[in-house]
Amino acid sequence: MLSHHRNALRHIHAPPLFSIPSLLLSSSTATTPTPPHSNLLALISTAQTLHQTKQLHALSLLTGLLPSSVSLCASLILRYASFNSPAASRRLFDLTVPYSRTAFLHNTLIRAFSIAQFDDRFRTYNHMVRSGVRLDDHTFPFIFKACSDSMEVRKGLEVHGVVVKLGFDSDVYVGNTLLWFYGGCGKLGDARKMFDEMPERDAVSWNTIIGVFSVNGGYVEALHCYREMSLGVWCRPNVVSVVSVLPVCAELVDEVMAVQVHCYVVKSGLGTQVTVGNALVDVYGKCWNVHASKQVFDEMSERNEVSWNAGITGLSYVGNNVGALKMFRSMIDVGVKPNSVTISSMLPVLVELELFGVGKELHGFCVKMGIESDVFIANSLIDMYAKSGHSYEASNVFREMDERNIVSWNAMIANFAQNRLELEAVGLVRQMQADGEIPNSVTITNLLPACSRLGSLQLGKEIHARTIRMGSASDLFVSNALTDMYAKCGWLDLARNVFNISLRDKVSYNTLIIGYSQTTDCSESLSLFSEMKQVGMMHDTVSFVGVISACANRTAIKQGKEIHGSVIRNLLDSHLFVANSLLDFYTKSGRIDLATKVFDRIPNKDVASWNTMILGYGMLGELDTAISFFEAMREDGVEYDSVSYIAVLSSCSHGGLVEKGKRYFEGMLAQNIEPTQQHYACMVDLLGRAGLMEEAVKLIKGMPIVPDANIWGSLLGACRIHGNIELASWAAEYLFKLKPDHCGYYILLSNMFAEAGRWEDVKRINLEHSKKRSCDLLIAINEVKQDLLRPPVLPSPAA
């Protein structure tokens, strides 16, 4: 015992961090020493650090109260547990348990392990049973909590049997903990059965069953239990009941029930409770009744950070981002300090309002307050910087995080994928797995669009295989992302395979409708569009845009008109994207009259609307009308884009309007629109048709980019019109290199030489063409020979 006391003295070598009353240190010469037991208990319960706890532990040993004092030991066991020292709690228990005659000390240790979140695999409980310690009503709550925390259903059922055997099943306190156990393990049916069989219920019983159903998504059943409780006589809803049921109303968007609960709150005088007010602000916000939410908030006699957060969240939930920002500013003005929930709620609001400067200020505020490393705030900062196109800043936030969760990794992968850093996104997924984090369905849905933009079918297939191994291939969001990836990679048969074996929603159908509309198999878009209606799904704007595009590519005028009628019946004819698709369909079908009617009915035309009409009139040869539309476009306040200039330059080229074409081209350069190959091809064609060959050549030689086949083709066509053989030979030289398989260029140049009587050049061109064709034919023959000589692949004997 003396050596044990000496070891304890090591804990008090440092000066005490608080004042120990002198009566505890009274000398042995005192005639009547004051018993220090109650004073030590009070000090242990208020110890603020592990070091203070150790000092008090040592003092208890020095005064001889330990190990015999069960109450002091129990208090120290709990204090050590609160500082996450379960081993110290266990050592104390082992020394004092011989002095304990009841289950009290065992119960305390079980509770301590629960506080420290230490799983002892029920050794303490099993030791109690084997040692013959009489279990009491305080034993079972902590055991059931341990069973729930570790999802040990079988052990919980075993302990439930002991409860019944010992007659504690009629104890309301034990019954309430059993409800939590079954609810925590997801056994809602057993929880309800247990509740119904309870001989006595108190408010905690009702609140527990409401909470169990609410936490596990049984919202309708939770409301049913609340209604039963409110109809009772002996046990009426209290603050906890109200605060438990209002979030259920919010989840179900059941404003009628929320109003009924609010009425009860007013009648019973619970409205002064700040927690009740916060819950009411939240539920009205999520039920889209901003007025009622604000009224409750304004009438609250007391508000805390949660009150302001609920108001801000409610406004942002319904899309009133300006109102959310105003409320945040009011919160600052009245001196309430924003917390991590406030910041993480406000950052998405600033993204929606495109106030990235204010977002940076908020980031600075977080740094100043030392909360920038909070995982929720950091995740919101990554999202904000990613959506503002500041990928580098998002990466900095990610690198400086002390702690990361799966949301952090997913936010960062989305950052790279959204900002066209596809390879970095793929690399981060590999790093994520190397760091021990397992990708989930959100990771997959963020990564698959990056694969489609890279055109990496192989990587997409690898991810698909991973989703099958993970068991998440049946997840609707994952299957939609896979369908989209295969469609954008041009493998619509694989996209259709995923579609056929998966759950489907509008997004699933729309993905394939759009995918097929851009191929030669446009009829599949029409079939899928019809199938949507047959299975009871309503068409949306994306559905109509996709199927109208399919009709345009097929020039299916009859089906297109029918779909136009459906658009009008669904009141979507004024929707900009749908209207632009109809413009494209009618112009490609040659029905510019119907296109004009659609165009005139668009309330707010964008650049695509005008471009479609300019291109449509240009294709039909109505060049003056096309140019008139181009001029009217700016008068309507719509800025020209790259396509606008391609459309008008093409019209000028076909109409021989050289000066106008030059002026438009110069205007494009003045607008800082960088000319593309198509713009230069239009200008070369314009100058060439007008016989301004030298200007055309000068333009080609002064180009900042390498001319493509379209530019050289325009020059060759102009040379054919004006009989300029030398320039034609120069253009053909580049065309033969860029498009060696295109026989039209050989024939055109050969015909020009023939017209000029240059028969030797005709022979040379024809000979070159013949050699090229012979070479291609020999390559094809050799490939066929190799296939014929290759030995057949026989089935294996096991097949």
Buried (B, 14 or more C-beta within 10 A) or exposed (E): EEEEEEEBEEBBEEEEEEEBEEEBEEEEEEEEEEEBBEBBBEBBEEBEEBBBBBBBBBBBBBBEBBBEBBBBBBBBBBBBBBBEBBEBBBEBBEBBBEEBEEBBBBBBBBBBBBBBEBBBEBEBBEBBEEEEBEBBBBBBBBBBBBBBBBEBBEBBBBBBEBBEEBEBBEBBBBBBBBBBBBBBBBBBEBBBEBBEEBEEBBBBBBBBBBBBBBBBEBBEBBBEBBEEBBEEEEBBBBBBBBBBBBBBBBBBEBBEBBBBBBEBBEEBEBBEBBBBBBBBBBBBBBBBBBEBBBEBBEEBEEBBBBBBBBBBBBBBBBEBBEBBBEBBEEBEEEEBEBBBBBBBBBBBBBBBBEBBEBBBEBBEBBEEBEBBBBBBBBBBBBBBBBBBBBBEBBBEBBEEBEEBBBBBBBBBBBBBBBBEBBEBBBEBBEEBEEEEBEBBBBBBBBBBBBBBBBEBBEBBBEBBEBBEEBEBBEBBBBBBBBBBBBBBBBBBEBBBBBBEEBEBEBBBBBBBBBBBBBBEBBEBBBBBBEBBEEEEBEBBBBBBBBBBBBBBBBEBBEBBBEBBEBBEEBEBBEBBBBBBBBBBBBBBBBBBEBBBEBBEEBEEBBBBBBBBBBBBBBBEEBBEBBBEBBEEBEEEEBEBBBBBBBBBBBBBBBBEBBEBBBEBBEBBEEEEBEBBBBBBBBBBBBBBBBBBBEBBBEBBEEBEEEBBBBBBBBBBBBBBEBEBBEBBBBBBEBBBEBBBEBEEBBEBBBEBBEEEEBEEBBEEBBEBBEEBEEEEEEEEEEEEEEEEEEEEEEEEEEE
